């Protein structure tokens, strides 16, 4: 009698654990596939990509968020644009984490706007290749001629794994290597809160 009761308790316990595991799996998937603008869930997504799992407290918080949110998937009715933007450090870091980059792309050329809410755009773009006045990878002002000619400072050049220029003749070689690097990374798709655009918002609005 006691043995049978013990077995039932074990079975119920295992069923409960399986249920929790399945629920956590669903929550994890929801976080991984989240394409909204909630900063907290986006930070969880970044942590999930980096560390591979969420803590019990994070799972509980995410569960509460998704239980109140109805996710509606629609076919994107995108708009083609061609706008150079400078984003904030927060967004640059998030793009880097989501795409496993060793540098933060502060300057991006947006080619498509996939969706728009009152507070954010879902966009597709690539790292900027045009002449710029601030570093593509850290957003700092460029001061010496080499940084201004390439759009990248010496420290960020190492992060890109491209040898830094020493003389004027090296500039074109650097730009070609930068172009190949950007081509290998390809398109970046991400949600961009309007408040996180440092430069270029008005131009983007005018093209929509």
KACOR-V754269 format. One record per pair of residues at least 12 apart in sequence whose ideal C-beta (glycine too) atoms are under 8 Angstrom apart, sorted by sequence separation. I is the first residue (numbers start at 1). GAP is how many residues later the second one is. If there is no record, write none. Layout:
i = {I,I}
gap = {GAP,GAP}
This chain:
i = {92,112,135,162,31,32,92,95,110,111,112,140,31,44,92,110,111,163,89,110,111,133,136,137,138,150,162,32,109,135,136,137,149,162,31,32,44,89,108,109,135,138,157,44,87,108,109,135,138,146,160,87,108,109,132,137,146,149,162,28,86,87,107,108,109,131,136,161,40,41,86,87,107,109,135,150,160,85,105,137,149,152,31,84,85,128,137,41,84,85,150,28,40,84,85,107,146,150,28,83,84,152,27,38,82,83,107,151,82,106,150,81,82,106,107,24,81,106,28,31,80,81,105,106,27,30,80,81,105,106,107,36,79,104,106,78,79,103,104,24,27,78,103,104,27,30,78,78,76,27,76,23,85,30,84,107,76,78,84,129,50,92,46,49,86,49,129,89,129,46,49,42,46,45,86,103,129,127,103,126,102,103,102,127,102,126,139,126,126,127,125,126,124,125,124,124,123,122,123,122,123,122,123,121,122,120,121,120,120,121,119,120,114,119,111,119,37,108,37,37,105,121,101,99,35,99,113,98,116,95,110,95,113,94,91,91,91,87,91,90,85,88,87,88,87,88,86,87,85,86,85,86,85,86,85,84,85,83,84,85,83,83,81,83,82,81,81,79,79,42,37,39,36,35,37}
gap = {12,12,12,12,13,13,13,13,13,13,13,13,14,14,14,14,14,14,15,15,15,15,15,15,15,15,15,16,16,16,16,16,16,16,17,17,17,17,17,17,17,17,17,18,18,18,18,18,18,18,18,19,19,19,19,19,19,19,19,20,20,20,20,20,20,20,20,20,21,21,21,21,21,21,21,21,21,22,22,22,22,22,23,23,23,23,23,24,24,24,24,25,25,25,25,25,25,25,26,26,26,26,27,27,27,27,27,27,28,28,28,29,29,29,29,30,30,30,31,31,31,31,31,31,32,32,32,32,32,32,32,33,33,33,33,34,34,34,34,35,35,35,35,35,36,36,36,37,38,39,39,40,40,41,44,44,46,46,46,46,47,47,48,48,48,49,49,50,50,51,51,52,52,53,53,53,53,55,56,56,57,57,58,58,59,59,59,60,61,61,62,62,63,63,64,65,66,67,67,68,68,69,69,70,70,71,71,72,73,73,74,74,75,75,76,76,80,80,82,83,83,83,84,86,87,89,91,92,92,93,94,95,95,96,99,101,102,105,105,106,107,108,109,109,110,110,111,111,112,112,113,113,114,114,115,116,116,117,119,119,120,121,123,124,125,126,127,128,129,149,154,154,155,156,156}
